[in-house]
Amino acid sequence: MTLLYKLFRQNPETREGIILTTSGLGIIANLLIAAVKVVIGLFASSIAIVSEGINNASDALTSLLTLVGTKLAGKHRDKKHPFGYGRIEYLTSLIVAVLILVTGIETLKSSIERIIRPADLAVSYLSLAVIAVTAVAKFALGTYTVKMGKKVGSGALEGVGVDSRNDSLISVVTIAASLVFLFSGVSLDAYAGIFISVLILRSGFLILKDTVADLLGRPADEELAADLYREIRSTEGVAAAVDLILHNYGPDAYTGS
């Protein structure tokens, strides 16, 4: 409780405060949603619903990693790291992507096993209604997290938000497969699980691709470069400014010449 109190006491105007508060909300929401889905999935013998719950639990972990990474990245520079610790956020994003990929692989594996060894479903309209409510909650949480991630330039936070929004789409697929079973008796649960795993894997791959680009080094933002040129050239005594080189040491840390 002390940790949660500190999280929500953060200054909402600072970059660190926004990331920590948003991550804290993500941890709480995802743990609650994961618990609900796992319980429903176990009672309904639905691999798709249980997979959703596990994926939501992993979302809570990725939010925690984002939180820890932000705290570490905020450490002041020292003799060993004269440019600071900002790039830790990229490593956090990398770990988030790998965890998402692992979740997708495990979901795919479980779904294939369910095709080989089918099991009866026991879903109900009430359980599907609960899942629908959690889907709306996940979409709202994901949209808010993406917005905050873009606002502060946090790839890890934005990745968590995108994954959260994908979860709402996954819930729609699960609900559709369950409704087909309730109306026709045909179980598409395992196939829905495979589709879910593909979406999870795609999300993890996109985050991984974007993070690797940051670690390898990508071109500087054109708007930032233009602002720097304008500021430098307007300085008294400066005749010209050309060949600007910027090195990124974190989402909000640059050194250049």
C-alpha positions in Angstrom: 0.0 0.0 0.0 2.9 2.3 0.7 4.2 1.9 -2.8 0.8 2.6 -4.3 0.5 5.7 -2.1 3.9 7.0 -3.4 2.9 6.3 -7.0 -0.2 8.4 -6.8 1.6 11.1 -5.0 3.8 11.8 -8.0 3.8 15.2 -9.6 1.5 14.7 -12.6 3.3 17.5 -14.5 6.7 15.8 -14.7 7.7 13.1 -17.2 8.6 10.6 -14.4 5.4 11.3 -12.5 3.2 10.7 -15.5 5.0 7.4 -16.3 4.9 6.1 -12.7 1.3 7.0 -12.1 0.1 5.5 -15.4 2.1 2.4 -14.8 0.6 2.1 -11.3 -2.9 2.3 -12.7 -1.9 -0.4 -15.3 -0.7 -2.8 -12.6 -3.8 -2.5 -10.5 -6.3 -2.7 -13.4 -4.5 -5.6 -15.1 -4.2 -7.7 -11.9 -7.9 -7.3 -11.2 -8.9 -8.1 -14.8 -6.5 -11.1 -14.9 -7.9 -12.6 -11.7 -11.5 -12.3 -13.1 -10.7 -13.9 -16.4 -8.6 -16.8 -15.0 -11.4 -17.7 -12.6 -14.1 -17.5 -15.4 -11.8 -19.4 -17.8 -11.2 -22.3 -15.3 -14.9 -22.7 -14.5 -15.7 -22.6 -18.2 -12.8 -24.8 -19.2 -11.9 -22.2 -21.9 -8.3 -22.0 -23.0 -9.0 -18.8 -24.8 -10.4 -17.0 -21.6 -7.6 -18.4 -19.4 -5.0 -17.3 -22.1 -6.5 -13.8 -21.9 -6.2 -13.8 -18.1 -2.5 -14.9 -18.3 -1.9 -12.2 -20.9 -3.5 -9.6 -18.6 -1.2 -10.8 -15.8 1.8 -10.3 -18.0 0.5 -6.8 -18.8 0.7 -6.0 -15.1 4.3 -7.3 -15.1 5.2 -5.1 -18.1 3.7 -2.1 -16.4 5.9 -2.9 -13.3 9.0 -3.2 -15.5 8.2 0.2 -17.1 7.9 1.7 -13.7 11.2 0.2 -12.5 12.9 1.1 -15.7 11.8 4.7 -15.4 13.1 5.0 -11.9 16.5 3.6 -12.9 16.7 5.8 -16.0 16.1 8.8 -13.8 19.3 8.4 -11.9 21.7 11.3 -12.1 24.8 10.9 -14.3 28.1 9.9 -12.7 31.7 9.2 -13.6 30.9 5.8 -14.9 28.0 7.0 -16.9 28.6 10.6 -17.9 25.6 10.7 -20.2 23.2 9.4 -17.6 21.0 6.2 -17.4 18.3 7.2 -19.9 18.9 4.3 -22.2 17.7 1.9 -19.5 14.2 2.8 -20.7 15.1 1.2 -24.1 16.2 -2.0 -22.3 12.9 -2.0 -20.4 11.0 -1.8 -23.7 13.1 -4.7 -25.0 12.2 -6.9 -22.0 8.6 -5.9 -22.4 8.6 -7.0 -26.0 10.3 -10.4 -25.1 7.7 -11.1 -22.4 4.9 -10.4 -24.8 6.5 -12.7 -27.4 6.9 -15.5 -24.7 3.2 -15.0 -23.7 2.2 -15.4 -27.4 4.2 -18.5 -27.9 2.8 -20.2 -24.7 -0.7 -19.2 -25.8 -0.1 -20.8 -29.2 1.3 -23.9 -27.7 -1.7 -24.3 -25.3 -4.2 -23.7 -28.1 -2.6 -26.4 -30.4 -2.7 -28.9 -27.5 -6.4 -28.1 -27.0 -7.0 -28.9 -30.7 -5.2 -32.2 -30.3 -7.0 -33.0 -27.0 -10.4 -31.2 -27.1 -12.4 -30.4 -23.8 -16.0 -29.5 -23.3 -16.8 -25.8 -22.7 -19.0 -24.5 -19.9 -19.3 -20.8 -20.8 -22.4 -18.8 -19.9 -23.9 -15.5 -20.9 -23.0 -14.0 -17.5 -19.3 -14.9 -17.9 -19.3 -13.4 -21.4 -20.9 -10.2 -20.1 -18.2 -9.9 -17.5 -15.5 -10.4 -20.2 -17.2 -7.7 -22.3 -17.0 -5.3 -19.4 -13.3 -6.0 -18.9 -12.8 -5.5 -22.7 -14.2 -2.0 -22.5 -12.0 -1.3 -19.4 -8.9 -2.6 -21.2 -9.6 -0.5 -24.3 -10.0 2.6 -22.1 -6.8 1.8 -20.2 -4.9 1.2 -23.3 -6.0 4.4 -25.0 -5.1 6.4 -22.0 -1.7 4.7 -21.6 -0.8 5.2 -25.3 -1.8 8.9 -25.0 0.5 9.3 -21.9 3.3 7.4 -23.6 3.2 9.7 -26.7 3.0 12.7 -24.5 6.2 12.0 -22.6 8.0 10.0 -25.4 8.1 6.7 -23.5 8.3 3.7 -25.9 7.8 1.3 -23.1 4.6 3.0 -21.9 3.3 3.3 -25.4 4.0 -0.4 -26.1 2.1 -1.4 -22.9 -0.8 0.7 -24.0 -0.9 -0.8 -27.5 -0.8 -4.3 -26.1 -3.7 -3.3 -23.7 -5.8 -2.1 -26.6 -5.1 -5.3 -28.5 -6.4 -7.2 -25.5 -9.8 -5.7 -26.0 -9.8 -7.0 -29.6 -8.8 -10.4 -28.3 -11.7 -10.3 -25.9 -14.1 -9.7 -28.8 -12.7 -12.8 -30.6 -13.1 -14.9 -27.4 -16.7 -13.7 -27.0 -17.5 -14.4 -30.6 -16.1 -18.0 -30.4 -18.1 -18.6 -27.1 -21.3 -17.3 -28.6 -20.9 -19.7 -31.6 -20.5 -22.6 -29.1 -23.6 -21.5 -27.1 -25.8 -21.3 -30.2 -24.5 -24.2 -32.2 -22.5 -26.4 -29.9 -19.4 -26.1 -32.1 -16.3 -25.2 -30.2 -13.9 -22.8 -31.8 -12.2 -22.0 -28.5 -8.8 -23.5 -29.5 -8.8 -21.8 -32.9 -9.7 -18.5 -31.2 -6.7 -19.1 -28.9 -4.5 -19.5 -32.0 -5.8 -16.2 -33.4 -5.2 -14.5 -30.0 -1.6 -15.8 -29.9 -0.9 -14.4 -33.4 -2.2 -10.9 -32.3 0.0 -11.1 -29.2 3.1 -12.2 -31.2 2.5 -9.4 -33.7 2.3 -6.8 -30.9 5.5 -8.1 -29.3 7.3 -8.1 -32.6 6.3 -4.5 -33.4 7.5 -3.3 -30.0 10.7 -5.2 -30.4 11.4 -3.8 -33.8 10.8 -0.2 -32.6 13.0 -0.7 -29.5 15.9 -2.2 -31.5 15.7 0.8 -33.8 16.2 3.1 -30.8 19.1 1.0 -29.5 20.9 0.9 -32.8 20.3 4.6 -33.4 17.7 6.3 -35.6 17.7 9.7 -37.3 17.0 12.7 -35.0 13.5 14.1 -35.0 13.2 16.6 -37.9 11.2 19.1 -35.8 13.8 18.9 -33.0 16.6 19.4 -35.4 14.9 22.4 -37.0 14.3 24.0 -33.6 17.9 23.6 -32.7 19.1 25.1 -36.0 16.8 28.0 -35.5 17.9 28.6 -32.0 21.7 28.3 -32.8 21.5 30.5 -35.9 19.6 33.2 -34.0 22.4 33.4 -31.4 24.5 36.6 -31.6 28.0 35.8 -33.0 27.0 32.6 -34.9 27.7 32.9 -38.6 26.2 29.5 -39.6 25.2 26.1 -38.4 25.5 23.0 -40.5 25.9 19.2 -40.2 24.1 18.8 -36.9 24.8 15.5 -35.2 22.6 14.3 -32.3 23.2 11.3 -30.1 20.3 9.9 -28.2 20.9 8.8 -24.6 17.3 8.3 -23.6 13.9 9.5 -24.7 14.6 13.0 -23.4 18.4 13.1 -23.3 20.5 14.2 -26.3 24.1 15.3 -26.8 25.2 16.8 -30.1 27.7 18.8 -32.1 
